[in-house]
Amino acid sequence: METKHKFLSFNLGSNDLAVINLQHIAEVLQISLTEICGVPQMPNCVLGIYNWRGEMLWLVDLEEMLGYPPLLQGNNIAAKMMAIILEHDGKYLGLLVRHLTDIESLDTTKMKSPTAEIFYSAISPFVEGYFINAEEAMVFNLNALSILQSPMWGHNN
C-alpha cells in the first residue's frame, strides 16, 4: 500500500511549518489584498470574497483562524499573499498564507497523533497529526476537510 503522499508545505507564524495534502488543493495563486471584497459580520479571520474563475471564493486568513497573529497587521494592505484553494465535493475555500515553501512527499505512517499538550485549542480541531522533519522540527499536518467543514463558516460557502 502506498504510504507516501504529496503535501504542500508553508509557514505558519514566524517559526512553524505546516502541510496540507495535495489531493485537497484545487489551485494555488497569488492574490493582491486590494482584490478582496470585505464582508461585514464575519469572523475576523474571514477576509472576504475574491472573484476566482468567475466564482465567489471565500478567503480566510489561515494564521488568524489557527490562533496566530493576523497576517494583515500594520500597513501591508497592498501586500500579495499566496492563496491555497481547498476543494471538496464542489465546495471551495481559499486559505491565505505568507508564502509556500515546497511540495514534499511524506510517509503518512510516520505521522504522529496530535495531543492536547502540543496543540492549543484554536488549532487542534484542524490538525490531523504531525511529522518531524530532517531538521527535527515539527510539521503540522492540517486537515483540509475539517477546515472546509468548520462550523465557523456557517452556511456562507
PyRosetta script that sets phi, psi and omega in degrees:
from pyrosetta import init, pose_from_sequence

init()
pose = pose_from_sequence("METKHKFLSFNLGSNDLAVINLQHIAEVLQISLTEICGVPQMPNCVLGIYNWRGEMLWLVDLEEMLGYPPLLQGNNIAAKMMAIILEHDGKYLGLLVRHLTDIESLDTTKMKSPTAEIFYSAISPFVEGYFINAEEAMVFNLNALSILQSPMWGHNN")
pose.set_psi(1, 137.1)
pose.set_omega(1, -178.4)
pose.set_phi(2, -72.6)
pose.set_psi(2, 119.8)
pose.set_omega(2, -179.7)
pose.set_phi(3, -109.0)
pose.set_psi(3, -8.4)
pose.set_omega(3, 177.1)
pose.set_phi(4, -90.6)
pose.set_psi(4, 132.0)
pose.set_omega(4, 177.8)
pose.set_phi(5, -128.1)
pose.set_psi(5, 155.4)
pose.set_omega(5, 178.1)
pose.set_phi(6, -91.5)
pose.set_psi(6, 135.1)
pose.set_omega(6, -178.8)
pose.set_phi(7, -129.5)
pose.set_psi(7, 146.2)
pose.set_omega(7, 171.7)
pose.set_phi(8, -91.6)
pose.set_psi(8, 126.6)
pose.set_omega(8, 179.9)
pose.set_phi(9, -108.1)
pose.set_psi(9, 149.0)
pose.set_omega(9, -177.6)
pose.set_phi(10, -157.8)
pose.set_psi(10, 167.5)
pose.set_omega(10, -179.6)
pose.set_phi(11, -88.2)
pose.set_psi(11, 147.5)
pose.set_omega(11, 170.4)
pose.set_phi(12, -123.7)
pose.set_psi(12, 127.3)
pose.set_omega(12, -178.0)
pose.set_phi(13, 61.5)
pose.set_psi(13, -156.5)
pose.set_omega(13, -177.2)
pose.set_phi(14, -89.8)
pose.set_psi(14, -22.0)
pose.set_omega(14, -172.5)
pose.set_phi(15, -121.6)
pose.set_psi(15, -19.2)
pose.set_omega(15, -170.4)
pose.set_phi(16, -91.1)
pose.set_psi(16, 153.7)
pose.set_omega(16, 176.1)
pose.set_phi(17, -118.1)
pose.set_psi(17, 144.8)
pose.set_omega(17, 177.1)
pose.set_phi(18, -139.9)
pose.set_psi(18, 159.9)
pose.set_omega(18, 176.2)
pose.set_phi(19, -134.7)
pose.set_psi(19, 153.1)
pose.set_omega(19, 171.8)
pose.set_phi(20, -131.4)
pose.set_psi(20, 136.3)
pose.set_omega(20, 179.6)
pose.set_phi(21, -60.1)
pose.set_psi(21, 130.9)
pose.set_omega(21, -177.9)
pose.set_phi(22, -61.2)
pose.set_psi(22, -24.3)
pose.set_omega(22, -176.6)
pose.set_phi(23, -63.3)
pose.set_psi(23, -18.9)
pose.set_omega(23, -179.5)
pose.set_phi(24, -101.0)
pose.set_psi(24, 4.2)
pose.set_omega(24, -175.5)
pose.set_phi(25, -105.3)
pose.set_psi(25, 120.7)
pose.set_omega(25, -179.3)
pose.set_phi(26, -83.5)
pose.set_psi(26, -36.3)
pose.set_omega(26, -174.7)
pose.set_phi(27, -166.8)
pose.set_psi(27, 158.8)
pose.set_omega(27, 173.0)
pose.set_phi(28, -128.4)
pose.set_psi(28, 131.3)
pose.set_omega(28, 179.8)
pose.set_phi(29, -147.0)
pose.set_psi(29, 161.9)
pose.set_omega(29, 177.5)
pose.set_phi(30, -94.0)
pose.set_psi(30, 134.0)
pose.set_omega(30, -177.2)
pose.set_phi(31, -125.4)
pose.set_psi(31, 134.7)
pose.set_omega(31, 172.8)
pose.set_phi(32, -87.4)
pose.set_psi(32, 134.3)
pose.set_omega(32, -174.6)
pose.set_phi(33, -62.7)
pose.set_psi(33, -22.1)
pose.set_omega(33, 179.2)
pose.set_phi(34, -70.3)
pose.set_psi(34, -14.5)
pose.set_omega(34, -179.1)
pose.set_phi(35, -89.2)
pose.set_psi(35, 0.2)
pose.set_omega(35, -177.7)
pose.set_phi(36, -95.3)
pose.set_psi(36, 129.3)
pose.set_omega(36, 179.2)
pose.set_phi(37, -95.6)
pose.set_psi(37, 114.1)
pose.set_omega(37, -177.8)
pose.set_phi(38, -65.4)
pose.set_psi(38, 150.3)
pose.set_omega(38, 179.4)
pose.set_phi(39, -127.4)
pose.set_psi(39, 125.2)
pose.set_omega(39, -178.3)
pose.set_phi(40, -71.4)
pose.set_psi(40, 161.6)
pose.set_omega(40, 174.5)
pose.set_phi(41, 57.6)
pose.set_psi(41, 41.5)
pose.set_omega(41, 173.9)
pose.set_phi(42, -119.2)
pose.set_psi(42, 160.4)
pose.set_omega(42, 175.0)
pose.set_phi(43, -55.5)
pose.set_psi(43, 151.0)
pose.set_omega(43, -177.6)
pose.set_phi(44, -54.2)
pose.set_psi(44, -33.1)
pose.set_omega(44, -175.6)
pose.set_phi(45, -74.4)
pose.set_psi(45, -13.0)
pose.set_omega(45, 177.9)
pose.set_phi(46, -86.3)
pose.set_psi(46, 111.1)
pose.set_omega(46, -174.3)
pose.set_phi(47, -81.8)
pose.set_psi(47, -25.1)
pose.set_omega(47, 179.1)
pose.set_phi(48, 141.2)
pose.set_psi(48, -155.8)
pose.set_omega(48, -174.2)
pose.set_phi(49, -114.0)
pose.set_psi(49, 144.8)
pose.set_omega(49, 179.6)
pose.set_phi(50, -129.3)
pose.set_psi(50, 140.5)
pose.set_omega(50, 178.3)
pose.set_phi(51, -81.9)
pose.set_psi(51, 107.3)
pose.set_omega(51, -177.2)
pose.set_phi(52, -121.3)
pose.set_psi(52, 113.9)
pose.set_omega(52, -179.2)
pose.set_phi(53, 52.9)
pose.set_psi(53, 37.7)
pose.set_omega(53, 179.8)
pose.set_phi(54, 77.0)
pose.set_psi(54, 3.0)
pose.set_omega(54, 178.9)
pose.set_phi(55, -107.3)
pose.set_psi(55, 156.6)
pose.set_omega(55, 174.0)
pose.set_phi(56, -87.6)
pose.set_psi(56, 116.9)
pose.set_omega(56, -178.5)
pose.set_phi(57, -110.7)
pose.set_psi(57, 125.7)
pose.set_omega(57, 175.4)
pose.set_phi(58, -75.3)
pose.set_psi(58, 135.0)
pose.set_omega(58, 178.8)
pose.set_phi(59, -115.1)
pose.set_psi(59, 134.1)
pose.set_omega(59, -175.1)
pose.set_phi(60, -124.3)
pose.set_psi(60, 136.6)
pose.set_omega(60, 171.5)
pose.set_phi(61, -77.9)
pose.set_psi(61, 100.7)
pose.set_omega(61, -174.9)
pose.set_phi(62, -60.1)
pose.set_psi(62, -39.2)
pose.set_omega(62, -178.2)
pose.set_phi(63, -62.7)
pose.set_psi(63, -47.2)
pose.set_omega(63, 179.9)
pose.set_phi(64, -64.5)
pose.set_psi(64, -38.8)
pose.set_omega(64, 179.0)
pose.set_phi(65, -59.3)
pose.set_psi(65, -36.3)
pose.set_omega(65, -176.2)
pose.set_phi(66, -92.0)
pose.set_psi(66, 8.4)
pose.set_omega(66, 174.8)
pose.set_phi(67, 93.9)
pose.set_psi(67, 7.9)
pose.set_omega(67, 174.6)
pose.set_phi(68, -86.1)
pose.set_psi(68, 168.3)
pose.set_omega(68, 172.5)
pose.set_phi(69, -61.3)
pose.set_psi(69, 147.0)
pose.set_omega(69, -178.6)
pose.set_phi(70, -60.6)
pose.set_psi(70, 148.4)
pose.set_omega(70, 176.3)
pose.set_phi(71, -64.0)
pose.set_psi(71, -35.0)
pose.set_omega(71, -171.2)
pose.set_phi(72, -93.3)
pose.set_psi(72, 57.9)
pose.set_omega(72, 176.0)
pose.set_phi(73, -93.2)
pose.set_psi(73, 144.3)
pose.set_omega(73, 174.8)
pose.set_phi(74, 73.1)
pose.set_psi(74, -139.4)
pose.set_omega(74, -167.8)
pose.set_phi(75, -103.7)
pose.set_psi(75, 22.0)
pose.set_omega(75, -175.7)
pose.set_phi(76, -90.9)
pose.set_psi(76, 36.8)
pose.set_omega(76, 179.2)
pose.set_phi(77, -65.3)
pose.set_psi(77, -28.9)
pose.set_omega(77, 179.4)
pose.set_phi(78, -83.6)
pose.set_psi(78, -0.9)
pose.set_omega(78, -174.9)
pose.set_phi(79, -66.3)
pose.set_psi(79, 158.1)
pose.set_omega(79, 172.3)
pose.set_phi(80, -103.7)
pose.set_psi(80, 139.3)
pose.set_omega(80, 179.5)
pose.set_phi(81, -120.9)
pose.set_psi(81, 160.5)
pose.set_omega(81, 173.5)
pose.set_phi(82, -93.7)
pose.set_psi(82, 133.9)
pose.set_omega(82, 177.1)
pose.set_phi(83, -111.7)
pose.set_psi(83, 128.9)
pose.set_omega(83, 174.6)
pose.set_phi(84, -101.1)
pose.set_psi(84, 115.3)
pose.set_omega(84, -177.1)
pose.set_phi(85, -91.5)
pose.set_psi(85, 112.2)
pose.set_omega(85, 176.9)
pose.set_phi(86, -87.0)
pose.set_psi(86, 148.2)
pose.set_omega(86, 178.1)
pose.set_phi(87, -139.6)
pose.set_psi(87, 137.6)
pose.set_omega(87, 171.8)
pose.set_phi(88, -156.8)
pose.set_psi(88, 126.3)
pose.set_omega(88, 179.4)
pose.set_phi(89, 51.1)
pose.set_psi(89, 42.0)
pose.set_omega(89, 177.7)
pose.set_phi(90, 75.8)
pose.set_psi(90, 3.8)
pose.set_omega(90, 175.3)
pose.set_phi(91, -101.5)
pose.set_psi(91, 139.1)
pose.set_omega(91, -177.1)
pose.set_phi(92, -124.9)
pose.set_psi(92, 149.8)
pose.set_omega(92, 175.1)
pose.set_phi(93, -149.4)
pose.set_psi(93, 135.1)
pose.set_omega(93, 179.3)
pose.set_phi(94, -99.1)
pose.set_psi(94, 127.6)
pose.set_omega(94, 177.4)
pose.set_phi(95, -107.2)
pose.set_psi(95, 121.1)
pose.set_omega(95, 178.5)
pose.set_phi(96, -89.2)
pose.set_psi(96, 132.4)
pose.set_omega(96, 177.8)
pose.set_phi(97, -133.4)
pose.set_psi(97, 162.7)
pose.set_omega(97, -179.5)
pose.set_phi(98, -63.1)
pose.set_psi(98, -59.2)
pose.set_omega(98, 176.8)
pose.set_phi(99, -160.0)
pose.set_psi(99, 152.7)
pose.set_omega(99, -179.1)
pose.set_phi(100, -87.9)
pose.set_psi(100, 148.7)
pose.set_omega(100, 179.6)
pose.set_phi(101, -105.0)
pose.set_psi(101, -44.3)
pose.set_omega(101, -171.9)
pose.set_phi(102, -171.4)
pose.set_psi(102, 172.3)
pose.set_omega(102, 165.2)
pose.set_phi(103, -108.8)
pose.set_psi(103, 124.7)
pose.set_omega(103, -174.5)
pose.set_phi(104, -121.3)
pose.set_psi(104, 147.4)
pose.set_omega(104, 174.1)
pose.set_phi(105, -101.1)
pose.set_psi(105, 116.2)
pose.set_omega(105, -175.4)
pose.set_phi(106, -121.1)
pose.set_psi(106, 143.4)
pose.set_omega(106, 179.2)
pose.set_phi(107, -86.5)
pose.set_psi(107, 111.8)
pose.set_omega(107, -174.6)
pose.set_phi(108, -68.2)
pose.set_psi(108, -16.1)
pose.set_omega(108, 176.2)
pose.set_phi(109, -72.2)
pose.set_psi(109, -17.0)
pose.set_omega(109, 179.0)
pose.set_phi(110, -91.8)
pose.set_psi(110, 1.6)
pose.set_omega(110, 179.7)
pose.set_phi(111, -73.1)
pose.set_psi(111, 135.7)
pose.set_omega(111, 178.3)
pose.set_phi(112, -97.7)
pose.set_psi(112, 150.6)
pose.set_omega(112, -178.6)
pose.set_phi(113, -75.7)
pose.set_psi(113, 142.2)
pose.set_omega(113, 178.8)
pose.set_phi(114, -71.8)
pose.set_psi(114, 145.0)
pose.set_omega(114, 176.0)
pose.set_phi(115, -127.3)
pose.set_psi(115, 154.7)
pose.set_omega(115, -177.6)
pose.set_phi(116, -61.7)
pose.set_psi(116, -29.2)
pose.set_omega(116, -178.6)
pose.set_phi(117, -67.9)
pose.set_psi(117, -31.3)
pose.set_omega(117, -175.2)
pose.set_phi(118, -86.0)
pose.set_psi(118, -41.7)
pose.set_omega(118, -172.7)
pose.set_phi(119, -109.9)
pose.set_psi(119, 130.9)
pose.set_omega(119, 178.0)
pose.set_phi(120, -77.7)
pose.set_psi(120, 168.8)
pose.set_omega(120, -165.9)
pose.set_phi(121, -62.4)
pose.set_psi(121, -33.0)
pose.set_omega(121, -176.7)
pose.set_phi(122, -66.1)
pose.set_psi(122, -34.0)
pose.set_omega(122, -173.6)
pose.set_phi(123, -94.2)
pose.set_psi(123, -27.0)
pose.set_omega(123, -169.8)
pose.set_phi(124, -58.6)
pose.set_psi(124, -34.3)
pose.set_omega(124, 178.6)
pose.set_phi(125, -65.1)
pose.set_psi(125, -16.1)
pose.set_omega(125, -172.2)
pose.set_phi(126, -109.0)
pose.set_psi(126, 3.3)
pose.set_omega(126, -178.4)
pose.set_phi(127, -104.2)
pose.set_psi(127, 125.7)
pose.set_omega(127, 178.3)
pose.set_phi(128, -84.5)
pose.set_psi(128, -28.3)
pose.set_omega(128, -178.4)
pose.set_phi(129, 167.3)
pose.set_psi(129, -164.3)
pose.set_omega(129, 177.7)
pose.set_phi(130, -149.5)
pose.set_psi(130, 157.5)
pose.set_omega(130, 176.8)
pose.set_phi(131, -114.7)
pose.set_psi(131, 157.0)
pose.set_omega(131, 169.8)
pose.set_phi(132, -108.5)
pose.set_psi(132, 122.0)
pose.set_omega(132, -175.1)
pose.set_phi(133, -87.6)
pose.set_psi(133, -177.9)
pose.set_omega(133, -176.3)
pose.set_phi(134, -60.7)
pose.set_psi(134, -27.5)
pose.set_omega(134, 179.1)
pose.set_phi(135, -88.0)
pose.set_psi(135, 12.0)
pose.set_omega(135, -179.5)
pose.set_phi(136, 66.9)
pose.set_psi(136, 18.3)
pose.set_omega(136, 178.3)
pose.set_phi(137, -93.2)
pose.set_psi(137, 152.4)
pose.set_omega(137, 178.0)
pose.set_phi(138, -82.3)
pose.set_psi(138, 134.6)
pose.set_omega(138, 177.5)
pose.set_phi(139, -119.0)
pose.set_psi(139, 115.5)
pose.set_omega(139, -178.1)
pose.set_phi(140, -74.2)
pose.set_psi(140, 132.2)
pose.set_omega(140, 173.1)
pose.set_phi(141, -97.9)
pose.set_psi(141, 105.9)
pose.set_omega(141, -178.1)
pose.set_phi(142, -81.7)
pose.set_psi(142, 141.7)
pose.set_omega(142, -179.3)
pose.set_phi(143, -91.6)
pose.set_psi(143, 105.1)
pose.set_omega(143, -176.2)
pose.set_phi(144, -57.7)
pose.set_psi(144, -39.6)
pose.set_omega(144, -176.2)
pose.set_phi(145, -68.3)
pose.set_psi(145, -39.1)
pose.set_omega(145, 179.8)
pose.set_phi(146, -70.2)
pose.set_psi(146, -27.9)
pose.set_omega(146, 174.5)
pose.set_phi(147, -69.7)
pose.set_psi(147, -47.2)
pose.set_omega(147, -179.8)
pose.set_phi(148, -61.6)
pose.set_psi(148, -35.1)
pose.set_omega(148, -173.6)
pose.set_phi(149, -99.6)
pose.set_psi(149, 14.2)
pose.set_omega(149, -178.3)
pose.set_phi(150, -57.8)
pose.set_psi(150, 136.6)
pose.set_omega(150, 176.3)
pose.set_phi(151, -62.4)
pose.set_psi(151, -15.6)
pose.set_omega(151, 179.1)
pose.set_phi(152, -56.3)
pose.set_psi(152, -33.2)
pose.set_omega(152, -175.5)
pose.set_phi(153, -81.4)
pose.set_psi(153, -10.6)
pose.set_omega(153, -178.2)
pose.set_phi(154, 55.8)
pose.set_psi(154, -131.0)
pose.set_omega(154, -178.9)
pose.set_phi(155, -111.3)
pose.set_psi(155, 29.1)
pose.set_omega(155, -171.9)
pose.set_phi(156, -85.0)
pose.set_psi(156, -21.1)
pose.set_omega(156, -176.5)
pose.set_phi(157, -107.1)
pose.dump_pdb("model.pdb")
